[in-house]
Structures are given as structure tokens and as C-alpha cells.
Amino acid sequence: MEITDMTLDDLEQMKDTLYSDYDNFWSYNILKQELENDKTKYIIARENNEIVGFAGILIIFDEANLNNIVVKKSCRGRGIGGELLETLIDLCSDLNLKTFTLEVNVENVPAIKLYEKFGFKNLGIRKKYYDNISDAYIMSKTDF
Ligand SMILES: CC(C)(COP(=O)(O)OP(=O)(O)OC[C@H]1O[C@@H](n2cnc3c(N)ncnc32)[C@H](O)[C@@H]1OP(=O)(O)O)[C@@H](O)C(=O)NCCC(=O)NCCS
């Protein structure tokens, strides 16, 4: 697997299959804005030249917030999400950031387990965070 910076060209390449191959990500238009924002950093995973996942953070001062991490539905459970998250953690370390924070739906067990595996700690609940309905855990990591 190869992990590189994600470009607008990568997003265009994924455009037609984004909604069928992935779920739980921000829309195409928002992803495009994310890639154009100079405060974000997005990475992409490829296997045999095929895009299999992407992830991105927003960096404000010395804090990173995880904005997206998504693995292609047919490729989950093979370590790709872990590799993407580890790459972003290494980036936080390289940039000397102090905290890496994220919000996750309290019902999203695979994602919560992934974050716990990489040392994120649950700081508390943000009520009705998603669509004013579902609660989110706020999780954070400070040791890079
Ligand atoms: C969350 C997600 C990115 C994980 O990616 P993945 O490539 O399947 O994860 P990995 O194979 O790297 O697994 C890493 C760890 O995550 C946890 N995990 C992954 N899938 C899991 C599952 N179905 N059930 C429980 N734990 C799971 C495990 O701790 C696993 O470590 P292990 O293999 O040593 O047990 C993927 O499920 C996904 O794209 N989900 C939809 C998008 C999403 O919900 N993103 C998070 C938004 S906050």
C-alpha cells in the first residue's frame, strides 16, 4: 500500500464512485473545499494504483482535528484505516502539534475501536452532535 498527499485530481478520479464505494464522509463539494483549504492536510491510500481510502485533518495553531477517515467499503478490516491514522499521527508529531482531537458517533464501533487502538482517549460526550440527533464522543491524543 502507498500513502501520499491527496490532490484535487485524486478527488476527480473518485468522483463517480465516491458515493457507491464509500460512506460516512463529507459530500464531494465539501471535500473539494477541504482540499482547497490551506489549513487542511489530506492523504490517500492506494493499492495497485487503485484508491482505497482517504483521511484528512484541519490544523489550527497547535491542534489537529480529524475531519475525515474513510476506507473503501470492500477493503475494510485489512489495516488501511490504521495506516492512514498512523500517518496522520506521525504528521502531528512532525509538525510539533500538541493535540489531535476528533468526534465520533457513539454508535460507530469500528471507528471508536480504531481510535482506541491508536491511543485516543475519550474526553466526553457532545450531545446531538450529528444532525441534532446522534451523540458524539470527543476523543483526543496528546502523546505523539
Ligand atoms: C473506521 C474505518 C476507517 C476503519 O478502517 P479499516 O481499514 O477497516 O480499519 P483497520 O483494518 O485498519 O482496523 C484497525 C483497527 O480498527 C478497529 N476496527 C476496524 N474495523 C472494526 C470492526 N468492524 N469492528 C471492531 N473494530 C474494528 C480494530 O481495533 C482494528 O484493529 P485490529 O485489526 O488489530 O483489531 C472504516 O470502518 C470506515 O471507513 N468506516 C466508515 C467511515 C467512518 O465511519 N469513519 C469514521 C468517521 S468518525
The ligand as an SDF file (V2000), in Angstrom:
LIG
                    3D

 48 50  0  0  0  0  0  0  0  0999 V2000
  -13.3930    3.2340   10.6190 C   0  0  0  0  0  0  0  0  0  0  0  0
  -12.6810    2.7230    9.3560 C   0  0  0  0  0  0  0  0  0  0  0  0
  -11.9350    3.9010    8.7200 C   0  0  0  0  0  0  0  0  0  0  0  0
  -11.6700    1.6460    9.7640 C   0  0  0  0  0  0  0  0  0  0  0  0
  -10.8780    1.3140    8.6210 O   0  0  0  0  0  0  0  0  0  0  0  0
  -10.3270   -0.1930    8.3760 P   0  0  0  0  0  0  0  0  0  0  0  0
   -9.3530   -0.1370    7.2810 O   0  0  0  0  0  0  0  0  0  0  0  0
  -11.4700   -1.1160    8.2330 O   0  0  0  0  0  0  0  0  0  0  0  0
   -9.5970   -0.4480    9.7930 O   0  0  0  0  0  0  0  0  0  0  0  0
   -8.3310   -1.4050   10.0400 P   0  0  0  0  0  0  0  0  0  0  0  0
   -8.4800   -2.6600    9.2600 O   0  0  0  0  0  0  0  0  0  0  0  0
   -7.0960   -0.6100    9.8530 O   0  0  0  0  0  0  0  0  0  0  0  0
   -8.5170   -1.7400   11.5830 O   0  0  0  0  0  0  0  0  0  0  0  0
   -7.7730   -1.0760   12.5930 C   0  0  0  0  0  0  0  0  0  0  0  0
   -8.4560   -1.2830   13.9210 C   0  0  0  0  0  0  0  0  0  0  0  0
   -9.7470   -0.6770   13.9170 O   0  0  0  0  0  0  0  0  0  0  0  0
  -10.6620   -1.4770   14.6860 C   0  0  0  0  0  0  0  0  0  0  0  0
  -11.7090   -1.9770   13.7930 N   0  0  0  0  0  0  0  0  0  0  0  0
  -11.7660   -1.8580   12.4380 C   0  0  0  0  0  0  0  0  0  0  0  0
  -12.9130   -2.4110   11.9870 N   0  0  0  0  0  0  0  0  0  0  0  0
  -13.5680   -2.8900   13.0670 C   0  0  0  0  0  0  0  0  0  0  0  0
  -14.8250   -3.5420   13.2350 C   0  0  0  0  0  0  0  0  0  0  0  0
  -15.6270   -3.8320   12.1920 N   0  0  0  0  0  0  0  0  0  0  0  0
  -15.2250   -3.8660   14.4990 N   0  0  0  0  0  0  0  0  0  0  0  0
  -14.4460   -3.5570   15.5680 C   0  0  0  0  0  0  0  0  0  0  0  0
  -13.2380   -2.9320   15.4530 N   0  0  0  0  0  0  0  0  0  0  0  0
  -12.8140   -2.6060   14.2290 C   0  0  0  0  0  0  0  0  0  0  0  0
   -9.8390   -2.5880   15.2870 C   0  0  0  0  0  0  0  0  0  0  0  0
   -9.3210   -2.1220   16.5130 O   0  0  0  0  0  0  0  0  0  0  0  0
   -8.7150   -2.7220   14.2740 C   0  0  0  0  0  0  0  0  0  0  0  0
   -7.5580   -3.2590   14.8420 O   0  0  0  0  0  0  0  0  0  0  0  0
   -7.3300   -4.8760   14.8340 P   0  0  0  0  0  0  0  0  0  0  0  0
   -7.4170   -5.3000   13.4060 O   0  0  0  0  0  0  0  0  0  0  0  0
   -5.9640   -5.0220   15.4190 O   0  0  0  0  0  0  0  0  0  0  0  0
   -8.4310   -5.4380   15.6620 O   0  0  0  0  0  0  0  0  0  0  0  0
  -13.6890    2.0790    8.3500 C   0  0  0  0  0  0  0  0  0  0  0  0
  -14.5210    1.1730    9.0400 O   0  0  0  0  0  0  0  0  0  0  0  0
  -14.5680    3.0890    7.6170 C   0  0  0  0  0  0  0  0  0  0  0  0
  -14.1870    3.6220    6.5690 O   0  0  0  0  0  0  0  0  0  0  0  0
  -15.7750    3.3640    8.1610 N   0  0  0  0  0  0  0  0  0  0  0  0
  -16.7160    4.3090    7.5290 C   0  0  0  0  0  0  0  0  0  0  0  0
  -16.2570    5.7250    7.6910 C   0  0  0  0  0  0  0  0  0  0  0  0
  -16.2340    6.1300    9.1530 C   0  0  0  0  0  0  0  0  0  0  0  0
  -17.1210    5.7860    9.9250 O   0  0  0  0  0  0  0  0  0  0  0  0
  -15.1920    6.8970    9.5150 N   0  0  0  0  0  0  0  0  0  0  0  0
  -15.0350    7.4150   10.8490 C   0  0  0  0  0  0  0  0  0  0  0  0
  -15.7930    8.6620   10.9880 C   0  0  0  0  0  0  0  0  0  0  0  0
  -15.5280    9.4110   12.5890 S   0  0  0  0  0  0  0  0  0  0  0  0
  1  2  1  0
  2  3  1  0
  2  4  1  0
  2 36  1  0
  4  5  1  0
  5  6  1  0
  6  7  2  0
  6  8  1  0
  6  9  1  0
  9 10  1  0
 10 11  2  0
 10 12  1  0
 10 13  1  0
 13 14  1  0
 14 15  1  0
 15 16  1  0
 15 30  1  0
 16 17  1  0
 17 18  1  0
 17 28  1  0
 18 19  1  0
 18 27  1  0
 19 20  2  0
 20 21  1  0
 21 22  1  0
 21 27  2  0
 22 23  1  0
 22 24  2  0
 24 25  1  0
 25 26  2  0
 26 27  1  0
 28 29  1  0
 28 30  1  0
 30 31  1  0
 31 32  1  0
 32 33  2  0
 32 34  1  0
 32 35  1  0
 36 37  1  0
 36 38  1  0
 38 39  2  0
 38 40  1  0
 40 41  1  0
 41 42  1  0
 42 43  1  0
 43 44  2  0
 43 45  1  0
 45 46  1  0
 46 47  1  0
 47 48  1  0
M  END
$$$$
